[in-house]
Amino acid sequence: MNYTVRLMQQSDVDAAAASLAKAFMNDPLQNYTFPDEQERKERSPAHFKAGVEYGMKFGEVYITSQAEGAVVCLPPNKTEITPERAEEGGLTRLPELLGEDAAIRFLSALDFIDPYHKEDVPEPHWYIMILGVDPVHHGKGLGKALMEPVMKKAEANGQPVYLETAQPANVSFYQKLGFSVLRELIDPTSGLKMWTFRKG
């Protein structure tokens, strides 16, 4: 079955956030952020809605035809989530949306990985902030289809693409798309293993 990939509209936000919440339900970073499964189920949609809306403001968000999956891409020169952009893009509401303790855990993990991003790709590049597909649609090629628009843009302009993951199952997926592992890291605070990738 062929799935159409298109730019997300405001009317798609809730559906995309719901699919991303399901996609990350068993992701190690999301599990660390929300150790309680019920809280994870309840708060994850709002968490991903914030990420999607930030992406729409400062980058591009692509979804499959029925929002089975989504990818949030930040373009060159907008890959850094500065305090000003976080404020303008609504990310300063994370403590309210996630709960203060969960927000501290989540932001601590991001603070650990972020310096490697700046070090490994100092040149203009695309950043995959979020990529996820509802698990009931795994194995259908949706993740690859979602990545194609940004990979084509980056290649056409001679720009690299950068991303991170804390999900071991994603490592081979990204390698099959042509990404190389830059680093395999352990966050000393959370104990999470994280990988950083670059293509181009």
C-alpha positions in Angstrom: 0.0 0.0 0.0 1.3 3.5 -0.9 1.0 6.2 1.7 0.9 9.8 0.8 3.2 12.1 2.8 2.1 15.8 3.1 2.8 18.9 5.0 0.8 18.9 8.2 -2.0 21.5 8.7 -3.2 22.9 12.0 -6.3 20.6 11.8 -4.0 17.6 11.9 -2.2 18.5 15.1 -4.2 16.4 17.5 -4.2 13.3 15.4 -0.5 13.5 14.7 0.2 14.0 18.4 -1.9 11.0 19.3 0.0 8.8 16.8 3.4 10.1 18.1 2.3 9.4 21.7 1.5 5.8 20.7 4.8 5.5 18.8 6.8 6.6 21.8 4.8 4.7 24.5 7.7 2.2 25.0 10.6 4.5 24.1 13.2 4.5 26.8 13.3 8.3 27.0 9.6 8.6 27.3 9.6 5.8 29.9 12.2 7.7 31.9 10.2 10.9 31.6 7.0 9.2 32.8 7.9 6.1 34.8 4.2 5.6 35.6 2.5 4.0 32.5 -0.9 5.6 33.2 0.6 9.1 33.5 2.6 8.4 30.3 -0.6 7.6 28.4 -2.4 10.7 29.8 0.3 13.2 29.3 2.2 12.1 26.2 -0.3 13.5 23.6 0.1 17.0 25.1 3.9 16.5 25.2 4.0 15.6 21.5 1.5 18.3 20.5 3.9 20.9 21.9 6.7 19.4 19.8 4.6 19.3 16.7 3.4 22.9 17.1 7.0 24.1 17.7 8.0 22.3 14.5 5.2 23.9 12.5 6.4 27.4 13.8 10.1 27.0 13.1 10.4 24.1 10.6 8.3 21.6 8.7 6.1 18.8 9.9 5.2 16.0 7.5 2.5 13.4 8.1 1.1 10.4 6.3 -2.3 10.7 4.8 -4.3 9.7 7.9 -1.7 10.9 10.4 -0.5 7.4 11.1 2.9 8.9 11.6 4.7 12.3 11.6 8.2 13.8 11.4 9.2 17.1 12.8 12.1 18.7 10.9 14.0 21.8 11.8 15.8 23.5 8.9 19.3 24.9 8.7 19.9 27.9 11.0 16.8 27.0 13.1 18.1 23.7 14.5 19.0 25.2 17.9 16.1 25.5 20.3 17.1 28.8 21.9 15.4 30.2 25.0 13.7 32.8 22.7 12.4 30.2 20.3 11.3 27.9 23.2 9.3 30.9 24.6 7.8 31.8 21.2 7.1 28.2 20.3 5.4 27.2 23.5 8.0 24.8 24.9 8.3 26.8 28.1 4.9 25.3 29.0 6.5 21.8 29.3 6.5 21.8 33.1 2.7 22.6 33.0 2.1 20.0 30.3 4.3 17.2 31.6 4.3 17.9 35.3 7.3 19.5 37.0 9.2 16.3 37.8 8.6 14.8 34.4 9.8 18.0 32.7 12.9 18.0 34.8 13.7 14.4 33.8 13.0 15.1 30.1 15.0 18.4 29.9 17.9 16.9 31.8 18.3 14.2 29.2 18.1 16.8 26.4 20.7 18.9 28.2 23.0 15.9 28.2 22.7 15.2 24.5 22.5 18.7 23.1 26.3 19.7 23.3 27.1 16.7 21.0 24.7 18.0 18.4 26.4 21.4 18.3 29.9 19.7 18.2 29.2 17.1 15.6 27.3 19.3 13.0 28.5 22.9 13.4 27.6 23.6 9.8 24.1 24.3 8.4 22.0 21.1 8.6 18.6 19.6 9.0 17.6 18.3 12.4 15.0 15.5 12.8 13.4 16.6 16.1 10.8 13.8 16.2 9.9 10.9 14.0 7.3 8.3 14.9 4.7 6.0 13.5 1.7 4.4 15.4 2.9 0.9 16.2 -0.1 -0.7 14.4 1.3 0.7 11.2 4.9 -0.5 11.7 6.6 -2.4 8.9 4.7 -0.6 6.1 7.5 1.7 5.1 5.9 4.8 6.6 9.0 5.9 8.6 11.1 5.8 5.4 8.4 7.7 3.5 8.2 10.4 6.1 12.0 10.9 6.0 12.2 11.2 2.2 11.1 14.9 1.8 13.7 16.2 4.2 16.5 13.8 3.0 15.8 15.0 -0.6 16.0 18.6 0.4 19.1 18.1 2.3 20.8 16.2 -0.5 19.8 18.7 -3.1 21.5 21.5 -1.1 24.5 19.5 0.0 23.4 19.7 3.7 23.7 16.9 6.3 20.8 15.6 8.4 21.2 15.0 12.1 19.1 13.1 14.7 19.3 11.3 18.0 17.5 8.3 19.4 17.3 6.4 22.7 15.5 3.5 21.1 17.9 0.6 20.3 15.5 -0.8 17.7 15.8 2.5 15.7 19.6 2.1 15.2 19.3 -0.3 12.3 16.4 1.6 10.8 18.4 4.8 10.5 21.5 2.9 9.2 19.3 1.4 6.4 18.4 5.0 5.4 22.1 5.8 5.1 22.7 7.4 8.4 26.0 6.7 10.3 26.2 6.4 14.0 28.3 9.3 15.4 28.2 8.5 19.1 26.9 5.9 21.5 26.4 7.6 24.8 25.3 6.9 28.3 23.6 9.7 30.2 25.0 9.4 33.7 21.9 11.0 35.3 19.2 8.8 33.7 21.3 5.8 32.7 19.8 6.1 29.2 21.8 4.9 26.2 21.5 7.3 23.3 22.8 7.3 19.8 23.5 10.3 17.5 23.4 10.0 13.7 24.4 11.9 10.7 23.7 11.5 7.0 25.6 13.6 4.4 
